[in-house]
Amino acid sequence: EALTNMLGLLKTMDSGTAIEKLRQLMEIYPSNADITAQLGLMYGVAGDYTKALKYLEMADSLKPGNPNILYNRAVVYDRMGMSIQAADLYHQLVLLAGDGSLDQNFPIEAVRKRLAVIR
């Protein structure tokens, strides 16, 4: 987990190296949703939204309903111009917030504002 987080920090300096290291970790731990999600985020930072979405969807299948993964998938859909898919995921997050399932640091107000814009 610490290595995954460290690689997440590395993305701001060298996303190519971070992607390479995360791919190596994924070979060792193919069922680790956090590594898979972090790889998706790295591809998003690199601007490769198709690969970002691929890995975020894989992470979601490994850890279904994880709010952070749902949020990042929504953002990628949004950046790809896929507003319907993004809105669906943003709406799921609003529902999770309504039943108290989200961490209080989760940016739910930003999600609500974005959902209002794209609807």
N, C-alpha and C positions, 0 to 999 in steps of 0.2 A: 504494500500500500504506500509506504514512504517513497519507494522508487517511482511508482506511478505518479505521485504528487510532484516529485522532483522534476520528472519529465514534463509535467504540466507547466511548471515554471520555466523550463527550458524553451518552451514554444515561443516565448516572447523574444528570445535571442536567436534561436536556430531551430526553426520548425522542421527542417529536413532531418537533422540529427535526431530530434525527438521522435519523429515518425519512424525512423529506422530502429531506434531503441525500443519503441513500443511494439513494433512488429516482431522484434526478437522476443520480447516478453510474452506476446500473444502466442507465439509458437510453444513456449514453455507452459503457459497457463491459458489454454484456449477457452476455458469456461469462466474466466474472470471478467465479469461485466464492467468493472471499473477500468481495467486496461483497455477493453474494447471501446468503451465510451470515450476515454481519453484520446484514443487513436482517432475516433470520429471528430473530436474537437480539434485535433491537430490538422486534420485534412480541411476542416472548416476555416481555420486560421490561414491555411495555405491557399484558400479560395477554391478548393476542389470539393464542391458541395455534393456532387454525386457520390464520391467516396465517403464523404462525411456522413451522408445519410445512410449509406450501406452499413457502416460500422455502428452508427447510433441505433439503427434498427436491429442489428445483431445484439447490441448491448441490451436493448429493450426486451428481446426474447430471452436473454439470460437473466434479467432482473425486471420482470414485467411491472409496469406501473410506477417505476421509480420517477419521482417528480423531476429530478435534475435531468434525467435522460429525456423525459417527455418535453421538458422546456427546451433543451438543446435541439431536439428533433424539430420542434415548432419553429425555432429561430432559423434553422437550415431551410425548412420548407418556405418560410417567409422570405429569406434571401434569394431563393430560387424562383420567387414569384408565384408559388403554389399556395395562394391565399386560403383556399378552401381547406386544405390539409392542415395548414398552420392554425387556422381558426378553430378547427376541431380539437387540436391538441391544447391550444390556449384555453378553450372552454373546459376541457377535462381538468386542467390545472385550477381553474376558478372553482369547479365543483369540489376538488380536493381541499381547497382553501376553506370552502364553506363548511366542510365537515371536520375541520381542524387537523387534517392529515399533513399539512405542510409545516416545515420548520419556520419559526417566526422571522428568520433572516431571508426567507425566500422572497424574491422581488414580485410579489403578486400584484401590487399596484401597477407596475410597469406592464405586466401581462394583461391586466384589465384595460389599460389605456390602449395597448396595441390591438387588442381584440375589438375594441370600440372603433378603431380606425379602419381595420380591414373588413369589418362587417358591413 
